[in-house]
Every structure is written in structure tokens, then in C-alpha cells.
Amino acid sequence: MQLFAYILIYPIIWLLSILPTRLLYMFSSLLFLLVFYIIGYRRKVVRNNLKLCFPEKSEKEIRAISKKFFQHFCDMIFESIKSLTISESEIKRRFKFTNIELLQELEKENKSIMLMCAHYGSWEWIFILQKYLNSDGYAVYKKLKNKHFDKLVRRIRAKYKTYLITTKHTVSKLRELKANDEIAIFGFLSDQSPKAQKARHWKEFMGIKVPVHTGAESLAKELDMAVVFFKTKKIKRGYYETTFKTVTKNPTEYKDFEITDLFVNYLEELIHEEPEFYLWTHKRWKHRNRVPEKFQ
């Protein structure tokens, strides 16, 4: 059944990916109309999340942010499809880095990099980053249920020297690289919601206390990795600009969870600046009423 689905859907995705980008964004606009106005995909979840995070905003303002978010969300769907056949020159023209030398300097210092990421801006085309660096890149991801599509996604990323690894294999891979004196850059999506009962740390995020992942910080300390945040700004439709910010080259100098807190605070700044570019479809605040007594 998985193979049948792949054989059926893959040709459609490939045909879409070879279309001119301008035409793809026309399809994105049509998808937006379908998703936002007709199907109403997760529209209630998005509005509830926005109301939680921006209680001071009016219904009109919430609806405006929601609308802009879904427009961007649909663009990203087609940008992920375009990733299948987009050329290196085109992706470099569309996804630029303002200070790539910051990461290049860390490489020269023989430092592996913990790139703490969030579902903000665009995370589809950032994989072109490895074309500017000598070291390999690794991104922690959740394996797709369909093994054929999972293999396809990993193959697309590997074109740019970025390799997808599951959470299960992350620690062993990092330790293996460290033991072999190899440097790499690891991308961790650190804004996802861990299970409430397993969370080691709770923090206010957008004014609401939630459990937060601390794995990126823990591994950076254990393996002496530089910690870097970044901001991806949408310049215009189909064009992005990313700026990096070194948090520390010596993570062990920070107290437990201090780096994680800095990441959450930085993400909040980005969201307040342009809220439409955060992934509001996720139920990020679902554990807000389950705060254990020791974290209150």
C-alpha cells in the first residue's frame, strides 16, 4: 500500500516541482483559498493559539495574522515540493545568508555547531547552508510512516550534504563524530513540545508556562559544541535571508537550562516582530494546565 501511494503521488510531485516558481505560487494562492476559506484546516487551532499568545489583540488583528500565516504556510508546502528539482544556483539566489562567515570561523576553530532551530520563517531551503561549509550537516527529524517518501526526503536533503537522523540515533552519532575528531553542524528543532511527564524544564513561552526541550543544550555541553541561534526573514515571496547569532563557544559556562531559556526568549522576539511566520498549527501550548507543582 505504501509503494502504491508513492507510485501514485510521486509523479505529481515531480511534475509540480519542475514548474516555474511563479506558477507554483499561483497554485499556492489557490491552495490558500481552499485551506483557509473552504476546508478551514486547523483554523480554530491557529486562532486559539494566537489568542492565547496575544490576548491584547482584537479579533480583527487575530484574523489578519491567521490569514497571513496560512498564506505563508501554503507557500512553504510548494517550496518543499520545489526542493525536489530546484537547482543549486536558484536556491542560493532565493535563500541568502547575511553572515555565513560566523559559521565558517567556528569551523576554522574546529568547533562543531549546535544550531538551535524553531518552526519559524522557513526551514525548507536552509539546507543549502552546507554548500558554504566544509563539514557535513545533520538534522534531527521524525521518520515518515511511508518508507518510500521518507527515503525521498532524506535523498533531497543529502544533495546539500545534510543528513536526516532520528532522535533515537542522534546521541550515538554525535558521540561517534566527537570520538573521531570530526566536526559537524547539527540542527535541532528546539521549540517542539515534549511530553509533560518527562519534561525536565518548564518555562514561560509567550506568557504561558510550558515544558521545553533541553536536549540540544545538554548535548552541546557534553560534547563541547558552539551554540548558535538564527533568524530567517522573508524578504518577499520566495526569497529569504538568514542571520546567525553565536550564543556561546563554551556552553559549560552556562547554568542548567540557561541556554534553553535564551533560545526561548530569542524565539519570542522573532514571533512578536512578525508573528505570521511561526507555525501556529501545532498545539504547542497543550500542556499549559498540567504544570507539575515543583515547576510552579
N, C-alpha and C positions, 0 to 999 in steps of 0.2 A: 504493500500500500504506500509506503514511504517513497519507494522508487517510482511508482506510478505518478504520485503527486509531483515529484521532481521533474519527471519527463514531461508532464503536462504544463507545469508552470515555468520551468527554466527558459524555454524558447521565448515566452512572452517577455520575461525579464530582460533577456539578451536583446531582443528587438527594441524594447524601450530604451535600453542603455546606449544604443548606437544612434539614437535620435539627437538632433541638435539640442543643446541645453535650453535654448529659448522655447522650443516646442515642449520640452519636458515641464517647464514651469507653467505652460498653458494647461497641461494635464494636472499639475499641482493645484492650480486655481479651481479647476473643475472638481477635483477631489475635495478641496476645502468646502465648496458649496454642498457637496454630498455629506461629508462628515459633520460639518457644523450645523447646517440648517435642516437636513433631512434625517440622517441617521441619529445625530446627536451623540456620537461616540464619546463616552466619558465626559460629556459636557457638564453633568452635575458634579462629578468628582473634581473637575478643574475649578468650577466656580466655588465649591465648598472650600477647597484648598486656598484659593485666593482670598476668600472672606475670612478664613482663619488667620492668614498672614497679614492681611491689610484691612483690619476692622474699621479703620478710619475712612476707607474709600467708599464712595457711593455705588449703588447698583449699576449706574451708567458706566463708571470707571472700571468696575469689575468686568462688565461685559466687553468693554473695549480691549482690556488686557487679554481676556479669554479669546477674543476674536483674533488678535494679533498672534497669540500663541499658536492657535490652530493653523493659521496661515504658514507660520514658520515650521510647524510640525509636519505639515504636508510637503513643504519644500524639502525637508530632510529625508523623507521617505524616497523621493525621487532622486535626491543626491546619493543616497545609498545604492539605488539601482544604477545610477550613472557610474558608480565606483567600479562596476564590473568591466567596463571598457574604456574608461577615461584615460587619456594619455598623461604621462608624467609632466609634460610641458604645460598642459592645460590645468592640471590640478595645482601646479606650482604658481600659475598665473592667478588662480582663484583663491588659493589658501596661502597667505603670506605670514612670515614671522618677523616681528619688528626687532628682536634682539636674540637671534639664534646663537650669536657669539657667546652668550651666557652659558648655554649648554656645552658649546664647543670648548670653552675654557675649563669646565668641570671635567670633560673628557681628558684634556691635556694633564689635568691633575690626577688622573687615574681614579676618578670617583664614579661609582655607579650612582644612578639618579632614581630617586623615588618621586615620580610625578603624580602628585595627588590631584585627582580629577573629579569633575562633577558633571551631572547631566545639564550642562549649561552651554549655550551658544551653539557650537557644532562639534560633534565628536566623530563624524563620519570621515572627513578628509584630513584630519590631523595626522593620520598615519604616514603622510608624505614627509613628516618630520625626519624619519630615518634616512632620507636621501641627503640630508645635510650633516649627518653624523657618521662616525666610523663604527660605532658599536651597534649591536642588534637591539631591537625594541621588543618588549613583551607587554601584552595587555591581558589582564585578568578578566575572564568573561564567563557567562553561564552557557554551558553547552546546549545547542539547539536539539530539540527532540528528534527532528528529521536529520539522520546522519548524513544524508546527501547534501542538504543545504548547509549543514554545519561544516562539511568539508569545503564547500564552495566559499563560505565566508572566510574560513581560515586561509584558503588559497589567495583570495583577493588581498587580504592583509599582508600575506607573505611577499607579495610583489614589491612591497616597500620595506622589506627587512623587519617587519613587525609580526610577531608570532603570538597567537592567542593561546593562553593556557588556562586551565580551570583552577578554581580555588584549591581543589584537592592537591594539585601538583605545584602550586606556587612556591610554598616554603622550600620544598626539596630542590626546585630549580634554582632558586636564589642562593641557597647554601652551596649547591654544586658549582655555580659560577664563582662564588666567593672562594671556594676551596681551590679552584683552578686559576685564580687571579685574573679572571675575565670581568670586564666591566660591561654594564648594560643599562638600559633605561626601562624602568617598569612603570606602567600606567595603572593606577588603582582608582576605580570609581568609589570615592570615599563618602558619598552622600546617600548611599542606599541605607535602608532601614534594617538593622539586624533584628533577630528575634529578641523580644523584650526580656525573656527569662535568661537569655545568655549574654546580654549586654554587660560590658564591664564599665561603661561610662555613659552617663546621661547629660545632655546639655541643652540649653535653650537655643532653638533654631527658629528664627523668625518669630521670637517671642513665645515659643511653645517648647516645653521640655520634652525631648525625645531621646531614644537610645541612638548612639552613633558608633560607627565602625572605628576601631582603633588599630586594626591590623597593619595598615600602612606605616603608622608611627612605630609600632613595635618592631616590625621588620627592619625599618630604617635604622633604628637604634642597635638592634642585634648585629646588623651587617655593615654598619658604619657607612650609610648611604647619604648623599646630599638630598635634601628635601626641597622640592620646587613646586610652586603653585603656578597657575597661568590663567589668563583671561582671553577668551575668544570673542571678538566683537564682529558683528555682522555689519559690514560696510554698506552693502546693498545686496539685493537678491543674487545669490550665487557667488558672493565674494566675502571672504573672511580675513581677519587679521588677529594673530595671536601674540600676546606679550607674556614673557616668563618673569617670574619673581623668585629669586633664591631665598628660601626661608632660613636654611642653615646648612653648613657643610659638616657640622658636628652635632648631630641630633641628641647625643647622650648628655649634652649640656642642658637640655630642657627637662623639666619635671614631667612625670607621667601625665599624659593626655594634654599637655600644654600645646604641642604641635597640632593635635587634632582640633583643639579649641580655636587655634589661629586659623586653621583651614575653614572651619565653620563660619567664623567671623568674616573671613575674606569672601566666602561664597555669599553671605548675607549682603555684603556691599554690592556685589555684582547684581544680585536679584533686585535690590532697591533701585539700582541705576536703570536697569532695563528688565523688568520682570517677565516680559513676554518670551524671553529666551530660556527660561527654566522649564524643566519637564514636569508640568503640573498634572499630568495624567496619572502619575504614581501616587499611591496612598501613603505618602511619606510621613504623615502625622497620625497614623492609625493607632499608635501605642500611647498617645498623649495622656490618656486617662489611666494608664497602668504603671505609673512611676513607682517603683519599689520604695519603701519607707526610707531605706538608707541613702537614697539619692534625692530625697525631697529637701 
